[in-house]
Amino acid sequence: MNTRLATALGAMLMSLASANQSAAQAPTPAPALAKAGQAGSPEMIVTLLGTGTPTLSPVRFGYSTLVQAGGLNLVFDAGRGNAIRLAQLGVPLGKVTATFITHYHSDHLIGLPDLWTTSILQSPQNRRDTPFELYGPVGIKGVAAGMEAMFSSDLKIRKDDGEVRGQGEMLDVHEFTHDGVVFERNGVRVTAFTVDHGAVIKPAVGYKIEYHGHSVVLSGDTRFNQNVIDEAKGSDLLVHEVSIISTHHNKEAWAQSSINHHTSPEEAGTVFARSKPKLAVFSHISRPGPQDETNTDEALESRAQAQWPNGRITVGTDLMQITIGDAITTTRWPDPLSGK
């Protein structure tokens, strides 16, 4: 091989290697997003942005769910890292239509300031120029006021520096006091309903999202609750929380808080059996304490399935995407750390 040919071949191989490396580093947007972004699409697409709890985990971020329907991007709860998950999906933060909060535990709120303040930056990843719509039960106005106070200096600097467009820094807060429809736009209806997260954890709500004859129910954090069953009857998708603790340790004192405030796999399975959704998915998976064969994902699914033998149950993972149309399909991203 002559020197000129060898040099050309080497340059070509280096170019290919560089291109492959760039492709490997770039998060791959989920293929369903483009279709979900179209207002005329009859499908609903649900993406589990975070399936975790306050427990720190690089693969299960804080609880948050994206529902796309009617050209809208609706975020339910704002757990740790949800803005990063949206970026991995290729959804600009400025294109989040509205955010809904179920209750005021920190793991459902901690990502909210990031979602709001980062969305107003004018890079292509963000670019909010309309007010940030925020919905929640009584208490959400206080949350909004606290965020505005915390970031008042930052927002003033960015406005004075020309970094804010339109009304992007404004919070448009909707506080509701009763169960019922709290949002309706582009054929999408969101209904809030009371759940039972414990005697002193009030208010606490779940949400039902309806569009084109399809429905998705998010339980929020709750113990076994009839309202969830009633709202989820015949739904396409029920996303339900759960607490699974090693059976070798579930009598210990530290475990009682999780047991007393959440739903066991068997209780969740009973909810599924009575409501009969087309698909039941676990998220907000509380798994404190030691890990062993009794509280794996496989054990969780098996224990719930025993209560609903013929039902379709799956354990959610971060960035799992559920497409709801004529059929219901699920897509798992194998590496939620990279989005590939």
KAWO-V567774 format. One record per residue. RES is the residue in three letters. SS is DSSP state (helix for helix, strand for strand, loop for the rest). D_CENTER is the distance of its C-alpha to the mean C-alpha in whole Angstrom. Layout:
BEGIN
res | ss | d_center
RES | SS | D_CENTER
RES | SS | D_CENTER
END
This chain:
BEGIN
res | ss | d_center
MET | loop | 56
ASN | loop | 58
THR | helix | 56
ARG | helix | 55
LEU | helix | 53
ALA | helix | 52
THR | helix | 50
ALA | helix | 49
LEU | helix | 47
GLY | helix | 46
ALA | helix | 44
MET | helix | 43
LEU | helix | 41
MET | helix | 40
SER | helix | 38
LEU | helix | 37
ALA | helix | 35
SER | helix | 34
ALA | helix | 32
ASN | helix | 31
GLN | helix | 29
SER | helix | 28
ALA | helix | 26
ALA | helix | 25
GLN | helix | 24
ALA | loop | 22
PRO | loop | 18
THR | loop | 18
PRO | loop | 16
ALA | loop | 15
PRO | loop | 18
ALA | loop | 16
LEU | helix | 15
ALA | helix | 18
LYS | helix | 19
ALA | helix | 16
GLY | loop | 17
GLN | loop | 20
ALA | loop | 21
GLY | loop | 23
SER | loop | 21
PRO | loop | 21
GLU | loop | 18
MET | strand | 14
ILE | strand | 12
VAL | strand | 8
THR | strand | 6
LEU | strand | 4
LEU | strand | 4
GLY | strand | 5
THR | loop | 7
GLY | loop | 10
THR | loop | 12
PRO | loop | 14
THR | loop | 16
LEU | loop | 16
SER | loop | 15
PRO | loop | 15
VAL | loop | 14
ARG | loop | 11
PHE | loop | 9
GLY | loop | 8
TYR | loop | 6
SER | strand | 3
THR | strand | 2
LEU | strand | 5
VAL | strand | 8
GLN | strand | 11
ALA | strand | 15
GLY | loop | 18
GLY | loop | 17
LEU | strand | 15
ASN | strand | 11
LEU | strand | 9
VAL | strand | 7
PHE | strand | 6
ASP | loop | 7
ALA | loop | 7
GLY | loop | 8
ARG | loop | 10
GLY | loop | 10
ASN | helix | 7
ALA | helix | 10
ILE | helix | 12
ARG | helix | 9
LEU | helix | 9
ALA | helix | 13
GLN | helix | 13
LEU | helix | 12
GLY | loop | 15
VAL | loop | 13
PRO | loop | 15
LEU | helix | 14
GLY | helix | 17
LYS | helix | 15
VAL | loop | 12
THR | loop | 14
ALA | strand | 13
THR | strand | 11
PHE | strand | 11
ILE | loop | 11
THR | loop | 12
HIS | loop | 14
TYR | loop | 16
HIS | loop | 15
SER | helix | 15
ASP | helix | 12
HIS | helix | 10
LEU | loop | 12
ILE | loop | 13
GLY | loop | 11
LEU | helix | 12
PRO | helix | 16
ASP | helix | 15
LEU | helix | 13
TRP | helix | 16
THR | helix | 19
THR | helix | 18
SER | helix | 17
ILE | loop | 21
LEU | loop | 22
GLN | loop | 24
SER | loop | 23
PRO | loop | 22
GLN | loop | 19
ASN | loop | 18
ARG | loop | 21
ARG | loop | 20
ASP | loop | 23
THR | loop | 22
PRO | loop | 21
PHE | strand | 18
GLU | strand | 17
LEU | strand | 15
TYR | strand | 15
GLY | strand | 16
PRO | strand | 18
VAL | loop | 22
GLY | loop | 21
ILE | helix | 19
LYS | helix | 22
GLY | helix | 23
VAL | helix | 19
ALA | helix | 20
ALA | helix | 24
GLY | helix | 23
MET | helix | 21
GLU | helix | 24
ALA | helix | 26
MET | helix | 25
PHE | loop | 24
SER | helix | 27
SER | helix | 30
ASP | helix | 27
LEU | helix | 27
LYS | helix | 30
ILE | helix | 31
ARG | helix | 29
LYS | helix | 30
ASP | helix | 34
ASP | loop | 33
GLY | loop | 32
GLU | loop | 28
VAL | loop | 27
ARG | loop | 27
GLY | loop | 27
GLN | loop | 26
GLY | loop | 23
GLU | loop | 23
MET | loop | 23
LEU | strand | 21
ASP | strand | 21
VAL | strand | 20
HIS | strand | 20
GLU | strand | 21
PHE | strand | 21
THR | loop | 24
HIS | loop | 24
ASP | loop | 22
GLY | strand | 22
VAL | strand | 20
VAL | strand | 19
PHE | strand | 18
GLU | strand | 20
ARG | strand | 20
ASN | loop | 21
GLY | loop | 21
VAL | strand | 18
ARG | strand | 18
VAL | strand | 15
THR | strand | 17
ALA | strand | 16
PHE | strand | 18
THR | strand | 19
VAL | loop | 18
ASP | loop | 20
HIS | loop | 19
GLY | loop | 22
ALA | loop | 25
VAL | loop | 25
ILE | loop | 21
LYS | loop | 21
PRO | loop | 20
ALA | loop | 17
VAL | strand | 15
GLY | strand | 13
TYR | strand | 13
LYS | strand | 14
ILE | strand | 14
GLU | strand | 17
TYR | strand | 18
HIS | loop | 21
GLY | loop | 22
HIS | strand | 19
SER | strand | 16
VAL | strand | 13
VAL | strand | 13
LEU | strand | 10
SER | loop | 12
GLY | loop | 11
ASP | loop | 13
THR | loop | 16
ARG | loop | 20
PHE | loop | 21
ASN | loop | 21
GLN | helix | 23
ASN | helix | 21
VAL | helix | 18
ILE | helix | 21
ASP | helix | 22
GLU | helix | 19
ALA | helix | 18
LYS | loop | 22
GLY | loop | 22
SER | loop | 18
ASP | loop | 17
LEU | strand | 14
LEU | strand | 13
VAL | strand | 10
HIS | strand | 12
GLU | strand | 12
VAL | strand | 15
SER | strand | 18
ILE | loop | 20
ILE | loop | 23
SER | loop | 26
THR | loop | 28
HIS | loop | 31
HIS | loop | 29
ASN | loop | 28
LYS | loop | 31
GLU | loop | 31
ALA | helix | 30
TRP | helix | 27
ALA | helix | 25
GLN | helix | 26
SER | helix | 24
SER | helix | 21
ILE | helix | 23
ASN | helix | 24
HIS | helix | 20
HIS | loop | 18
THR | loop | 19
SER | loop | 21
PRO | helix | 20
GLU | helix | 23
GLU | helix | 22
ALA | helix | 19
GLY | helix | 21
THR | helix | 24
VAL | helix | 21
PHE | helix | 20
ALA | helix | 24
ARG | helix | 25
SER | helix | 22
LYS | loop | 22
PRO | loop | 19
LYS | loop | 20
LEU | strand | 17
ALA | strand | 15
VAL | strand | 12
PHE | strand | 12
SER | strand | 9
HIS | strand | 9
ILE | strand | 12
SER | strand | 15
ARG | loop | 18
PRO | loop | 20
GLY | loop | 24
PRO | loop | 26
GLN | loop | 24
ASP | loop | 27
GLU | loop | 27
THR | loop | 26
ASN | loop | 23
THR | loop | 21
ASP | helix | 19
GLU | helix | 22
ALA | helix | 23
LEU | helix | 20
GLU | helix | 20
SER | helix | 24
ARG | helix | 24
ALA | helix | 22
GLN | helix | 23
ALA | loop | 27
GLN | loop | 26
TRP | loop | 25
PRO | loop | 27
ASN | loop | 27
GLY | loop | 23
ARG | loop | 20
ILE | strand | 18
THR | strand | 16
VAL | strand | 14
GLY | loop | 11
THR | loop | 10
ASP | loop | 8
LEU | loop | 8
MET | loop | 10
GLN | strand | 10
ILE | strand | 12
THR | strand | 14
ILE | strand | 16
GLY | loop | 20
ASP | loop | 23
ALA | loop | 21
ILE | strand | 18
THR | strand | 17
THR | strand | 15
THR | strand | 15
ARG | loop | 14
TRP | loop | 14
PRO | loop | 17
ASP | loop | 17
PRO | loop | 13
LEU | loop | 15
SER | loop | 17
GLY | loop | 15
LYS | loop | 18
END
